[in-house]
Each structure stands twice: as C-alpha cells, then as structure tokens.
Amino acid sequence: MLQLTVLREQTDQVVAGLTKRNYKNAAREVAGLLQLDQQRRQVQNEHDELQSKANNISKEIGMLLKNGEREKAEAYKAETAVLKQQTKTLAEQLSAIEDTMQQALYKLPNIPHESVPAGRTAEDNEIVLQHGEIPQLSEGALPHWELIQKYDIIDFELGNKITGAGFPVYKKQGARLQRALINFFLDEAIKAGYMEVQPPILVNEASGYGTGQLPDKDGQMYHATADDLYLIPTAEVPITNLYRDVIVPVAELPIKNAGHTPCFRREAGSWGADVRGLNRLHQFDKVEIVQITLPEKSYETLEQMSSYIQSLLQKLELPYRVLRLCGGDMSFTSALTYDMEVYSAAQGRWLEVSSASNFETYQASRLKLRYKTESGKTQLLHTLNGSALALPRIVAAILENNQTPDGINMPKVLHPYLGFEKIG
C-alpha cells in the first residue's frame, strides 16, 4: 500500500508511476486522496483542540470544587458535556474519513521502479537475456497433453470427475515426477540458505489484504464463505504474513524462507488453446521463495533471486529467457518483476514458469513489517518473492523437449529423486 507521506511529498512521481502502469484517472485519484487527507487533518486538529479544551476545563472544575465554587463548577460541567458531544461527533467523522481513505489506498497499485519499461501488454516486455538452445524435435513430436495420454501419467478426465476442469490427477511416473521436482526445488532452496516452512493453505482476510491479493484479486480466489477463509493463490501469502505486525531485529536480516504448497486460482474467463493441458490449472504445486530485506539491499537481492531461479532451469537443462515486465503487465503489488519463461518445443512457444518481484515497501506498509534504525526509529522493510518453481509448465516443457521415439528422457539432476531415467 502506498503511504500518504509519499503521495504528499512525491505527488508528481506517484502520478507518473501510475500512468506508466496505464492506471486510469491517476491524477484525479491522487488529488482526491490528498483532498481527503487534508480534510482528515483538519478534523483531527479540531478534535484535538476540543479534547484539550475539555481536559483543561475538567482540571478547572476540580480546582473550583476544591475551593467551594460549586455553582461555577456546575456551569463548567455543562460546557464540558457539550464539548464531549462535539468531540464524539468529530471522532465519528474522522473514523469515516480514515476508512474511505484506507479503501482508496487499497485500490492504488504500487509505483513501478524507474527501470520498468513503458507498455500495455506482454508484447511490450523487455527481453533481458536468453539461455540455452531451442530443441529440434523429430517429425511427429507430440504436445504434452498427448504425451500424458500416451504414457498414462496424468488424467484430466478423472480430475474433472472428482472436482472439475483444471484439477488433474497425477499418477504412476507422473506423480513421481511431481514429487521429484518438489523435493529437488526444496533441497536446492535449503542449499541456497532458505529456511523451509510449511504454511497453512487457507488464510484469513487480513492475510489477503496484507500481501495485496485483496481486494485486487478477490474474484480470482477461492473463498470458503462459511469460515471467511481463502485458499491461497501462492505460498507468498502465508509465508510473508508470518511477519505481519513484526519489528524484525536488523541482525536477523535478510529473512529467507521457502515453502511448497498447492496453489488455487479460479482463473475466471480463461479459455482457448493457450490454456490447454498443463498450461493453466485451477490447482497446481509450487515452491515459493520469499525474502525480507533492508531497503538499500532489495534490488541486489532481486538480482540474486533471479540468478538462483535461472540456476534451477539450467540444472533441468531447459532453454529459458528472462523478461523485465512493462508497466502494464506487472502485478498489482510489484515495483519490478522478472518473468522466467521456458521454451516448449512441441507447442513452439515460451511458457512463463516463474516471476521474481520486488514489492519495496508496498506489502510491508500493509503488514506493518518494520525494523529499527540505529537511532531507534522504525522504518518499513522491503519484501520480495519468486516462484522457484511452479510445476505444471515445467513438467510440460520437460515432457515435450525430451521426447524421443522410445520414451521421454528425464533431466539427469532428477534421476536420484525419480528412481528412473525415462518415462515409457
């Protein structure tokens, strides 16, 4: 969440940043918030002045009663009753204004970093680098949705029977491949200094607001209405919320956590060839990495996280590229995002498998996640997260890129985890 001090002191930069995001009516929205802020401060001043006056009169009443001036004291009591009613009315006005401001701030996205390119869609994203050779498949190569039927390793019809579309059943070597990837990703994260956590996969509303999924993604999240809980769209939500309302000792920074969870996304309105097979699911597994750092370290940390995610793709022998997302394609909460895409040879296109993002203070402001400076002043920390990695499209690329007439070869790094070297 953007801070009011930033809106007041850097108004032009905020409007310019929102405009880079193609946020409609940026100048008007910011001006409206600043007007509300001015109104809030005016009402607060009036409230405080009346409260101070009432307190002073109360002290005076005590002195009058002590001196036996009861009649004058009674007159002052009547005046304080009026002041208390006026103070109560102003307090109610103040609460209403603050609630309106809070809801308006929740709807403003983060300000993009200066390096974020302008643009509206994925076509405007900037290619930072590309690694690995594109596989040349033999004639008759199959897309992954046909390969999984051929080798009977994932069943979409069974998942549809049990739950609905987008909830596949993994079985046989397909289930073992899932488990192998999860264990490989977690082991690599631990080697890189991340602490493994296993968080809940249901979160309350406060957690959704804390990391910015609410209210922005309300319609995209599965909501258990009886208990007012949400199924997580990513482990970022519960892991980052571990530190909600926490003042972190500087000696404990950076905080590095990693966790595997299933993820749930309604993906309302998704259809077409681009979402076929494993390309887009309602439930999928993912290992997430989260870091909390000092502000001056966060962009160095983002580069390190990007390099770490790339190292996983290299070990899986998958060709990939890194994109710097444009203003119109970034998530609501991000200040800068790198997307990692792997090449899917049978589909002939790039598939996003990871995003690494720096949120700067946007989430920390909502979470009240802070540290103390040497002078004792509390300041907001920076939060970052990355997928390391999401499984479905990784599986799709592994199956497609490594297919042969005799079966599907598995990446060497997974052999110890799988117990087999080939599917088929």
Secondary structure as UniProt FT lines:
FT   HELIX           4..9
FT   HELIX           11..20
FT   TURN            21..22
FT   TURN            24..25
FT   HELIX           26..66
FT   TURN            67..68
FT   HELIX           70..106
FT   TURN            114..115
FT   HELIX           122..124
FT   STRAND          126..131
FT   TURN            139..140
FT   HELIX           144..150
FT   TURN            151..152
FT   STRAND          154..155
FT   HELIX           156..162
FT   TURN            165..166
FT   STRAND          169..170
FT   HELIX           172..191
FT   TURN            192..193
FT   STRAND          195..196
FT   STRAND          202..204
FT   HELIX           205..211
FT   TURN            214..217
FT   HELIX           218..220
FT   STRAND          223..224
FT   TURN            225..228
FT   STRAND          229..231
FT   HELIX           236..241
FT   TURN            242..245
FT   HELIX           250..252
FT   STRAND          255..264
FT   TURN            268..269
FT   HELIX           273..275
FT   TURN            276..279
FT   STRAND          283..293
FT   HELIX           295..297
FT   HELIX           298..315
FT   TURN            316..317
FT   STRAND          320..324
FT   TURN            327..329
FT   TURN            332..333
FT   STRAND          336..344
FT   TURN            345..348
FT   STRAND          349..358
FT   TURN            360..361
FT   HELIX           362..367
FT   STRAND          370..372
FT   TURN            374..375
FT   STRAND          378..380
FT   STRAND          382..390
FT   HELIX           391..401
FT   STRAND          403..404
FT   TURN            405..406
FT   STRAND          407..409
FT   HELIX           412..414
FT   HELIX           415..418
FT   STRAND          422..423
//
